[in-house]
Amino acid sequence: MAFSSSCFCHFSISHKLQRNQTAPFTHGSNSSVLSRQQYFLRGSRVITSPNLPKTLLQRRSSRVSASWLANSKVVNSVFPLGTIAVLPFYVFMVVAPTAKFTQKVMESNIPYIVLGLLYSYLLYLSWTPDTLQLLFPSNRSWIPELAGIAKMFSREITLASAWIHLLTIDLFAARQVYHDGLQNDVETRHSIALILLCSPIGVVTHLITKKLYLLMVPLI
């Protein structure tokens, strides 16, 4: 009797415990199999949570990683190339300011067009949905705040675009000082060298130099 009772009990429990697996289903363009297990034990149904497919997570992670690597390569290439590209113009203006070749080169607008296109491309890469929010965090006014700008410039791609922006503006300021020096016969080599290092100081230096020269001309 004991043997028959144990066999009957084992048979009953084995029939009450069932496991079913659902068929694969398709979600969007990615088809995956989610293993959903159901257990029936003593009339109650227990459903385990489905396992998220690792392939989708891996694909998204690989896309983000590939995008980051692409932007990183652009930054590592643009930063030194942009700096090297503007140096010859400063060398020409400082070493041979009155040479015909220098005057012809500095009259061209091609460098500014190239730098402007490069800056636009970097600006496009650095633009994110939260860019405007970082620039103008307050809804009361359209004045940028320092904290948001600091956070925005913590990104390498944004910093690279700002660097190209500075190189373009500095070179344009140096050209204006150079042409003004030629027209008024004023020494500009020291001012142009300072513009390369710190543009505002170089511009102020040129204005002071020009003013002193105009005061000394009548005395000569």
Backbone bond lengths (Angstrom), bond angles and torsions (degrees), N, CA, C in turn:
res aa  C-N    CA-C-N  psi(-1)  N-CA   C-N-CA  omega(-1)  CA-C   N-CA-C  phi
1 M - - - 1.464 - - 1.528 111.14 -
2 A 1.347 115.49 -43.04 1.469 118.24 179.60 1.515 111.58 -61.22
3 F 1.360 116.16 -39.66 1.465 120.92 179.85 1.507 110.99 -64.37
4 S 1.355 116.97 -43.68 1.460 120.99 -178.83 1.517 110.91 -68.08
5 S 1.362 117.83 -35.19 1.466 120.03 178.83 1.519 111.33 -66.53
6 S 1.340 116.83 -42.34 1.471 119.99 179.31 1.513 111.61 -65.45
7 C 1.328 117.32 -37.88 1.468 120.59 178.26 1.521 110.43 -64.97
8 F 1.368 116.13 -41.17 1.457 120.07 -179.46 1.533 110.81 -66.49
9 C 1.336 115.79 -39.61 1.464 119.80 179.09 1.527 111.31 -65.04
10 H 1.326 116.82 -42.59 1.460 121.32 178.81 1.524 110.96 -64.29
11 F 1.302 117.20 -39.55 1.453 122.35 -179.69 1.523 110.58 -66.58
12 S 1.353 116.67 -39.50 1.464 121.17 -178.64 1.521 111.25 -67.71
13 I 1.349 115.99 -44.38 1.458 119.25 -179.18 1.518 111.49 -66.26
14 S 1.329 117.87 -38.93 1.455 121.32 -179.11 1.511 111.46 -64.92
15 H 1.362 117.80 -29.21 1.454 120.06 177.85 1.511 112.11 -81.56
16 K 1.351 116.92 -26.08 1.449 119.45 178.34 1.525 112.33 -79.17
17 L 1.326 117.54 -23.71 1.461 121.94 -179.71 1.516 109.39 -96.36
18 Q 1.334 117.37 108.03 1.458 122.75 -177.97 1.522 108.54 -126.45
19 R 1.307 116.06 149.90 1.466 121.06 176.67 1.520 109.39 -130.80
20 N 1.331 115.90 125.82 1.461 121.75 -178.89 1.522 108.59 -121.52
21 Q 1.294 116.89 145.30 1.458 123.68 176.84 1.519 108.51 -120.19
22 T 1.321 116.23 132.41 1.457 120.37 -179.84 1.510 109.89 -78.53
23 A 1.321 116.22 160.77 1.456 122.09 -178.87 1.506 109.71 -79.19
24 P 1.308 118.00 159.70 1.465 120.90 178.43 1.515 110.47 -61.49
25 F 1.328 116.71 149.38 1.443 120.45 176.50 1.517 107.97 -133.83
26 T 1.320 115.42 162.06 1.464 122.31 -175.89 1.513 109.01 -111.36
27 H 1.326 115.56 134.32 1.453 121.22 178.18 1.520 107.52 -126.12
28 G 1.344 116.30 109.33 1.459 119.84 -177.45 1.506 110.50 66.57
29 S 1.311 115.57 -131.89 1.453 120.85 -179.43 1.506 112.07 -96.75
30 N 1.329 118.24 -7.29 1.454 121.72 -178.69 1.526 108.81 -105.71
31 S 1.297 116.82 118.49 1.458 121.82 178.19 1.510 108.82 -99.20
32 S 1.318 116.23 132.35 1.449 120.86 -179.27 1.505 109.46 -148.38
33 V 1.290 114.75 160.98 1.456 121.70 -179.28 1.503 108.56 -107.07
34 L 1.315 116.10 119.74 1.449 120.74 176.14 1.521 108.20 -103.36
35 S 1.274 115.58 119.22 1.458 120.06 -178.46 1.513 108.90 -78.50
36 R 1.325 116.70 106.59 1.452 122.24 179.61 1.517 107.99 -112.93
37 Q 1.306 116.03 118.33 1.446 121.23 -174.15 1.521 109.70 -110.07
38 Q 1.342 115.18 136.40 1.452 122.21 178.06 1.526 109.08 -121.80
39 Y 1.294 115.46 133.37 1.457 121.30 179.01 1.521 108.38 -121.05
40 F 1.315 115.60 132.26 1.460 121.92 176.12 1.529 107.40 -110.73
41 L 1.301 115.68 113.47 1.455 120.72 -177.70 1.522 108.66 -131.71
42 R 1.345 114.12 112.92 1.462 121.76 178.71 1.527 112.46 55.55
43 G 1.332 115.60 43.61 1.456 121.31 175.07 1.511 114.38 84.01
44 S 1.340 118.99 -5.99 1.458 121.43 179.02 1.522 109.72 -104.73
45 R 1.323 115.60 144.73 1.458 120.06 -179.42 1.516 109.96 -107.06
46 V 1.312 116.18 127.56 1.461 122.59 178.54 1.514 107.90 -115.43
47 I 1.366 117.31 123.27 1.464 122.29 -177.67 1.517 108.04 -111.91
48 T 1.285 115.89 122.84 1.468 119.71 178.01 1.524 109.26 -82.22
49 S 1.298 116.76 152.68 1.469 121.10 -179.81 1.516 109.46 -70.88
50 P 1.343 117.84 140.31 1.472 120.54 -178.62 1.512 111.32 -68.94
51 N 1.317 114.40 149.20 1.461 120.39 177.64 1.513 109.44 -85.36
52 L 1.326 117.20 124.83 1.449 120.72 179.24 1.518 109.87 -68.05
53 P 1.329 117.28 137.59 1.465 119.70 -179.34 1.514 111.21 -67.80
54 K 1.294 116.80 129.66 1.455 121.81 -178.99 1.519 111.78 -74.23
55 T 1.349 116.89 -22.76 1.459 119.63 -176.92 1.522 111.42 -65.42
56 L 1.364 117.10 -38.91 1.459 119.86 179.58 1.514 111.19 -66.14
57 L 1.327 116.34 -42.76 1.457 120.23 178.56 1.520 111.34 -64.02
58 Q 1.318 116.21 -39.02 1.451 120.07 179.62 1.524 111.23 -66.73
59 R 1.366 116.21 -37.94 1.460 119.13 179.49 1.528 111.00 -66.09
60 R 1.330 116.29 -44.44 1.457 119.14 179.12 1.522 111.18 -63.51
61 S 1.323 116.12 -41.66 1.453 120.10 179.04 1.525 111.26 -63.73
62 S 1.333 116.78 -38.88 1.457 120.34 -179.75 1.522 111.05 -68.80
63 R 1.359 117.19 -35.53 1.459 119.98 178.35 1.519 111.28 -66.88
64 V 1.321 117.01 -44.49 1.459 120.82 177.85 1.517 110.98 -62.54
65 S 1.337 115.83 -41.90 1.460 120.03 179.73 1.521 111.08 -65.14
66 A 1.349 116.96 -40.94 1.464 120.37 179.45 1.521 110.84 -65.45
67 S 1.339 117.37 -40.55 1.466 120.75 178.14 1.520 110.82 -64.32
68 W 1.326 117.25 -41.95 1.459 120.83 179.65 1.512 111.09 -64.85
69 L 1.337 117.03 -40.87 1.453 120.25 179.46 1.524 111.21 -66.02
70 A 1.348 116.53 -38.40 1.456 120.24 178.97 1.526 110.55 -63.83
71 N 1.332 117.51 -46.67 1.461 121.20 178.40 1.517 111.35 -63.99
72 S 1.335 116.58 -37.58 1.464 120.28 179.09 1.524 110.92 -64.74
73 K 1.316 117.68 -39.24 1.461 121.14 177.81 1.517 110.60 -65.40
74 V 1.336 116.70 -40.31 1.463 120.56 178.44 1.518 110.38 -62.02
75 V 1.330 116.54 -44.69 1.464 121.15 -179.54 1.521 110.62 -62.72
76 N 1.321 116.98 -46.53 1.457 121.08 -178.25 1.520 112.61 -65.34
77 S 1.338 117.14 -23.33 1.463 120.78 178.98 1.525 111.67 -89.77
78 V 1.324 116.20 -41.44 1.462 120.65 -174.01 1.513 111.63 -72.19
79 F 1.316 117.61 -39.96 1.464 121.09 -174.73 1.532 112.17 -57.46
80 P 1.334 120.40 -53.78 1.469 118.96 179.58 1.519 112.90 -72.61
81 L 1.347 118.02 -36.00 1.463 120.46 -178.29 1.526 111.06 -65.46
82 G 1.340 116.73 -41.31 1.456 119.35 178.12 1.516 112.20 -62.67
83 T 1.328 116.08 -39.75 1.467 120.18 179.52 1.521 111.16 -67.16
84 I 1.322 116.66 -44.27 1.466 120.61 -178.80 1.525 111.11 -68.03
85 A 1.336 117.35 -32.97 1.465 120.80 -175.23 1.520 113.15 -65.82
86 V 1.339 117.83 -31.61 1.468 119.62 -176.96 1.527 112.71 -89.22
87 L 1.317 117.56 -16.19 1.467 119.96 -175.96 1.537 113.57 -61.94
88 P 1.347 120.53 -40.82 1.476 119.03 179.87 1.525 113.58 -58.08
89 F 1.329 117.94 -34.74 1.464 120.10 -179.57 1.533 111.03 -65.90
90 Y 1.322 116.63 -40.14 1.464 119.71 176.11 1.525 111.29 -66.15
91 V 1.324 116.21 -38.64 1.469 119.65 179.48 1.517 110.16 -63.08
92 F 1.327 117.46 -43.35 1.467 120.73 179.65 1.533 110.71 -62.48
93 M 1.339 117.60 -43.47 1.469 120.91 -177.00 1.521 112.23 -69.84
94 V 1.330 117.23 -28.68 1.466 120.29 -178.71 1.526 111.52 -88.49
95 V 1.330 117.85 -43.87 1.466 121.62 -174.88 1.525 111.36 -78.50
96 A 1.334 116.70 -44.29 1.472 119.54 -176.63 1.521 110.32 -135.07
97 P 1.322 118.25 70.68 1.463 120.34 -175.34 1.526 114.22 -67.62
98 T 1.324 117.78 -29.71 1.466 120.09 -177.25 1.523 113.55 -95.54
99 A 1.313 118.13 0.57 1.463 120.85 -179.10 1.524 110.47 -69.01
100 K 1.338 115.89 145.31 1.457 120.82 -179.73 1.524 111.09 -62.68
101 F 1.340 115.69 -36.96 1.465 119.18 -179.97 1.530 110.72 -63.30
102 T 1.323 116.60 -43.10 1.463 120.36 179.30 1.517 111.27 -63.94
103 Q 1.313 117.13 -42.62 1.459 120.44 179.69 1.528 111.36 -63.77
104 K 1.315 116.52 -38.76 1.461 119.97 179.72 1.516 111.38 -69.17
105 V 1.328 116.19 -40.55 1.467 120.41 179.75 1.525 110.82 -65.07
106 M 1.317 117.08 -42.05 1.459 120.85 -176.20 1.523 112.86 -75.88
107 E 1.303 117.85 -11.73 1.466 120.55 174.59 1.526 111.99 -83.59
108 S 1.319 117.57 -15.50 1.465 121.49 -178.36 1.527 111.04 -76.05
109 N 1.334 115.56 144.12 1.469 122.16 177.10 1.525 112.60 -100.59
110 I 1.326 117.47 1.51 1.463 121.34 -177.31 1.530 112.14 -60.69
111 P 1.352 119.43 -43.73 1.478 117.82 179.88 1.516 113.29 -58.49
112 Y 1.327 117.76 -36.49 1.460 120.79 -178.12 1.527 111.36 -74.62
113 I 1.320 115.89 -32.17 1.466 119.17 175.98 1.528 110.39 -66.88
114 V 1.346 115.91 -44.49 1.467 120.04 179.77 1.523 110.86 -63.90
115 L 1.326 116.52 -46.46 1.467 120.12 179.53 1.525 111.24 -65.23
116 G 1.329 116.85 -35.64 1.461 119.93 178.46 1.522 112.32 -66.72
117 L 1.324 116.94 -40.42 1.467 120.38 177.06 1.522 110.87 -66.95
118 L 1.324 115.97 -39.78 1.460 119.77 178.82 1.526 110.76 -64.79
119 Y 1.314 116.06 -41.57 1.462 119.60 177.63 1.528 111.25 -63.96
120 S 1.322 117.31 -40.24 1.469 120.69 179.20 1.524 110.84 -62.79
121 Y 1.317 116.75 -39.12 1.463 120.36 179.45 1.529 111.15 -66.51
122 L 1.325 116.68 -43.65 1.467 120.07 178.40 1.525 111.35 -66.90
123 L 1.323 116.28 -35.85 1.458 119.81 177.31 1.520 110.60 -64.00
124 Y 1.331 116.22 -38.38 1.462 120.79 176.98 1.524 111.00 -63.99
125 L 1.319 117.29 -42.01 1.460 120.56 -179.86 1.527 111.86 -68.60
126 S 1.320 116.49 -33.43 1.462 119.65 -176.38 1.520 113.34 -84.71
127 W 1.327 116.87 -10.97 1.468 119.51 -176.14 1.527 110.51 -73.40
128 T 1.311 116.42 128.77 1.461 123.31 178.58 1.526 109.12 -128.38
129 P 1.330 118.23 164.38 1.471 119.52 -179.38 1.523 114.15 -59.06
130 D 1.325 118.58 -23.69 1.458 120.34 -177.56 1.528 113.05 -98.37
131 T 1.337 118.04 11.45 1.457 120.59 -177.92 1.525 111.99 -63.31
132 L 1.325 116.75 -49.45 1.459 120.15 179.71 1.523 111.59 -64.56
133 Q 1.323 115.61 -35.28 1.461 119.19 179.22 1.521 111.10 -67.41
134 L 1.337 117.56 -35.53 1.450 120.73 177.01 1.529 111.46 -70.84
135 L 1.334 116.60 -36.72 1.455 120.07 179.76 1.518 111.94 -71.90
136 F 1.327 115.22 -42.71 1.472 120.26 -177.00 1.523 109.55 -125.71
137 P 1.334 117.69 74.68 1.467 120.06 -177.20 1.514 113.42 -70.47
138 S 1.320 117.12 -23.36 1.456 120.48 -177.95 1.515 110.29 -95.20
139 N 1.327 116.25 133.87 1.455 121.11 178.52 1.530 112.47 -80.58
140 R 1.324 117.37 -9.28 1.455 121.04 -176.35 1.517 112.22 -80.57
141 S 1.319 117.10 -32.17 1.462 119.98 -177.42 1.528 109.60 -143.73
142 W 1.328 115.25 162.31 1.460 121.68 179.25 1.529 110.55 -100.92
143 I 1.323 116.49 34.88 1.464 121.12 178.82 1.531 108.75 -98.31
144 P 1.334 118.32 122.94 1.473 119.94 179.55 1.523 111.06 -62.27
145 E 1.322 115.37 151.65 1.460 121.35 178.03 1.518 109.61 -113.12
146 L 1.332 114.59 147.34 1.463 120.97 -173.80 1.524 112.42 -63.29
147 A 1.325 118.03 -38.00 1.466 120.68 -177.65 1.528 111.00 -63.56
148 G 1.335 116.56 -42.72 1.460 119.68 179.05 1.511 112.39 -66.91
149 I 1.339 116.55 -39.77 1.462 120.01 178.78 1.524 110.72 -65.91
150 A 1.326 117.16 -39.40 1.467 120.53 178.43 1.518 111.22 -62.81
151 K 1.328 116.60 -40.43 1.462 119.95 178.53 1.516 111.15 -67.57
152 M 1.326 116.70 -37.79 1.451 120.57 -179.37 1.521 111.37 -67.96
153 F 1.345 116.63 -39.27 1.459 120.07 -178.91 1.524 112.83 -81.22
154 S 1.321 117.86 1.25 1.461 120.07 173.39 1.526 111.28 -75.78
155 R 1.329 117.23 -11.05 1.464 121.47 177.29 1.523 109.24 -88.18
156 E 1.313 116.41 136.34 1.460 121.14 -175.31 1.523 112.03 -63.16
157 I 1.333 117.47 -41.71 1.456 120.57 -176.31 1.522 110.47 -66.70
158 T 1.328 117.75 -36.08 1.464 121.12 176.95 1.521 110.88 -69.02
159 L 1.321 116.18 -40.45 1.465 120.43 178.14 1.527 111.05 -64.29
160 A 1.334 117.12 -37.18 1.464 120.58 178.19 1.528 111.07 -65.45
161 S 1.329 117.45 -41.33 1.464 120.23 177.73 1.527 110.97 -64.44
162 A 1.326 117.31 -38.99 1.461 120.47 177.92 1.528 110.99 -65.61
163 W 1.335 117.08 -35.70 1.462 120.75 178.91 1.528 111.19 -65.04
164 I 1.339 117.10 -43.66 1.463 120.67 177.01 1.525 109.97 -64.15
165 H 1.324 116.26 -36.72 1.460 120.87 176.77 1.526 110.81 -60.11
166 L 1.323 117.28 -45.06 1.466 121.37 179.41 1.528 111.85 -66.40
167 L 1.327 116.51 -41.08 1.465 119.71 179.12 1.527 111.16 -61.51
168 T 1.324 116.56 -39.90 1.465 120.48 -179.32 1.520 111.15 -66.97
169 I 1.329 116.55 -48.19 1.463 120.57 -178.93 1.528 111.08 -64.71
170 D 1.333 117.63 -41.01 1.468 120.82 -179.66 1.530 110.93 -64.21
171 L 1.329 116.60 -42.81 1.467 119.57 179.77 1.525 110.73 -65.45
172 F 1.317 116.79 -37.74 1.463 119.80 177.76 1.527 110.71 -65.26
173 A 1.335 116.59 -42.04 1.470 120.27 177.58 1.522 111.28 -64.16
174 A 1.335 116.98 -38.93 1.462 120.56 178.87 1.527 110.81 -64.67
175 R 1.334 116.11 -38.40 1.467 118.69 178.74 1.529 111.19 -66.10
176 Q 1.331 116.68 -39.48 1.460 119.49 178.73 1.523 110.84 -63.49
177 V 1.322 116.36 -42.21 1.466 120.17 177.69 1.527 110.27 -65.15
178 Y 1.304 117.03 -40.05 1.463 121.62 179.93 1.527 110.96 -61.76
179 H 1.322 117.51 -48.63 1.461 121.10 -179.81 1.526 111.25 -65.69
180 D 1.328 117.11 -37.93 1.462 120.18 178.47 1.530 111.07 -65.69
181 G 1.318 116.56 -35.91 1.457 120.27 177.10 1.512 112.35 -66.90
182 L 1.342 116.77 -39.13 1.462 119.78 178.28 1.520 111.19 -66.55
183 Q 1.310 117.72 -39.51 1.467 120.95 -177.73 1.524 112.35 -69.34
184 N 1.323 116.13 -35.76 1.468 119.97 -176.30 1.519 113.22 -104.31
185 D 1.334 116.78 5.07 1.465 122.41 -179.90 1.525 110.91 56.22
186 V 1.340 115.81 48.99 1.454 123.31 -178.50 1.523 108.83 -113.81
187 E 1.309 117.13 138.74 1.461 122.07 177.51 1.536 110.10 -65.07
188 T 1.322 116.93 128.57 1.476 120.87 -176.79 1.520 113.77 -127.18
189 R 1.316 118.38 -1.38 1.465 119.54 -173.78 1.526 112.38 -64.28
190 H 1.309 117.67 -39.82 1.457 120.13 178.78 1.532 111.01 -68.91
191 S 1.333 116.05 -36.74 1.459 119.86 179.35 1.523 111.51 -68.19
192 I 1.331 116.85 -40.30 1.467 120.83 179.78 1.525 110.36 -66.99
193 A 1.323 117.16 -38.19 1.473 119.67 176.97 1.522 110.88 -63.86
194 L 1.335 117.00 -37.86 1.465 119.87 177.71 1.518 111.96 -70.87
195 I 1.320 117.30 -32.11 1.468 120.31 177.16 1.512 110.43 -63.55
196 L 1.322 117.13 -37.37 1.460 120.21 177.46 1.520 111.26 -61.48
197 L 1.337 116.74 -36.41 1.461 120.73 -178.87 1.521 111.96 -86.35
198 C 1.322 116.12 -43.87 1.465 121.32 -178.05 1.524 107.90 -153.37
199 S 1.307 115.93 100.00 1.456 121.84 -170.20 1.532 114.24 -55.96
200 P 1.326 119.97 -50.26 1.475 118.56 -178.13 1.528 113.54 -58.37
201 I 1.332 117.33 -40.44 1.465 120.34 179.63 1.521 110.41 -65.65
202 G 1.332 117.25 -38.84 1.462 120.29 178.17 1.517 112.42 -64.76
203 V 1.332 116.88 -39.66 1.465 120.21 178.62 1.523 110.80 -65.82
204 V 1.340 116.61 -44.38 1.468 120.59 178.14 1.525 110.62 -62.73
205 T 1.324 116.70 -39.02 1.468 120.64 178.62 1.521 110.98 -62.26
206 H 1.315 116.21 -40.40 1.474 119.64 178.17 1.527 111.01 -65.09
207 L 1.310 118.22 -41.99 1.462 120.81 179.29 1.528 111.47 -63.13
208 I 1.333 116.51 -39.37 1.467 120.18 177.97 1.528 110.37 -67.74
209 T 1.332 115.71 -42.92 1.470 120.14 179.19 1.522 110.70 -61.80
210 K 1.306 116.55 -43.19 1.469 120.57 -179.79 1.523 111.04 -65.03
211 K 1.314 117.01 -40.60 1.465 120.37 179.51 1.524 111.31 -65.28
212 L 1.313 117.08 -43.52 1.460 120.37 178.59 1.527 111.33 -64.51
213 Y 1.325 115.97 -38.28 1.467 119.52 179.55 1.523 110.85 -64.42
214 L 1.333 116.91 -42.57 1.458 119.73 -179.68 1.534 111.77 -67.34
215 L 1.328 116.13 -29.05 1.471 118.86 176.12 1.519 112.75 -74.80
216 M 1.343 116.82 -28.90 1.454 120.69 -176.29 1.511 112.10 -87.92
217 V 1.320 118.48 -21.07 1.475 120.82 -178.00 1.517 112.94 -58.10
218 P 1.333 119.43 -46.86 1.468 117.92 179.38 1.518 114.46 -63.05
219 L 1.353 116.39 -22.85 1.457 119.53 -178.99 1.515 113.26 -82.51
220 I 1.304 115.69 -16.36 1.487 119.68 -177.39 1.531 110.00 -84.30
